[in-house]
Amino acid sequence: MLRVLVMVSGGGTNLQAILDRVADGTLKNVQIVRVLSNNPGVKALDRAAAAGVEGKVVCPKDYADRADFNRDWLAACDEVAPDLIVLAGCLVIQPAELIRRYAGKIINIHPALIPAFCGKGFYGLKPHEAALARGVKLTGATVHFVDEGTDTGPIILQKAVAVKNGDTPQILQRRVMEEAEWELLPQAIGLIAAGRVHIENGHVIIEEEDAE
Ligand code: GRF
């Protein structure tokens, strides 16, 4: 059983996609052991509760010192001994120690085709605004491992999504979620749970499924 900790900051639609795939049996050998949020009262925590998953909040505003927040944030991970940490719309800049301790065990979903529209400052609607400003015809989503940089880790899965006439950042954001994010993130977790994802020379190799 792959023990998965999901980190969130807001709405949690990607978390919901994961919970749904666990519930319907698509995601096998996966247990969501905790949902960790930096914000109290967010919808993602309601989604966790509705699925019977423990929600925990560690809020930076409760700490005068960032180092103290980082310590408790890391402890909230260690407590549940996760095999995999999934950043599903989590806006916390992860403590360096956490990234080191869980190297190769943290994944993130980014709403663009990395290396386009990613890096520092590209969160929320920003990647979609930038995609529309550039006039690209395809954007999409990327699931990648997390390293010390911002959106720089090895890419696991990507899916392209069409940009259409009249798109606003909000419309495009929704289409990228529906057509790519909610599919890719559970899929990546399933591949990892099946032991099919390997990093070689900084690149991800996905093993072919065994022939029946
Ligand atoms: C998604 O667009 C995700 O790609 C990005 O943050 C957003 C989170 O949405 N990292 P939600 O909280 O999963 O609804």
Residues whose N, C-alpha, C, O or C-beta is under 5 A from the ligand:
A	BS01	GRF	G10 G11 G12 T13 N14 L15 A88 G89 I109 H110 P111
